[in-house]
Amino acid sequence: MDEKIFLLLWFGLPGAAGLYLAKRRGKNPLLWGVMSALFPFFLFVLYYQYKPMKKDSPPPT
């Protein structure tokens, strides 16, 4: 059981973070979530590709 928890934390947390970041930035969440789960380096790619919107426009949904 400990191995399953370890694997869930090892792959699940970066995958969930990648899914969340991709959804907030208007990219494909499934693709970025899987890529982030397998290769956590893609979290940095998503994080630094963010372009702030104008102050007058509403936040992305």
C-alpha positions, 0 to 999 in steps of 0.5 A, a space after each residue: 500500500 505504501 508503494 501506491 501512495 508513493 506513486 500517487 504522490 510522485 506522479 499525481 501531484 505534478 499531473 494535477 498541478 499541470 492540469 490546473 496551470 493549463 486550465 488557467 492558461 487556456 491550454 489543453 489540460 489533459 495533454 499538459 497534465 499527462 506531460 507534467 505527470 511523466 516529466 515534471 519539467 513541463 510545470 516550469 514551461 507552463 508556469 513561465 509561459 503565462 502572459 498577464 492579461 490587461 487589467 480591464 479584461 476578466 480573468 480566464 475561466 
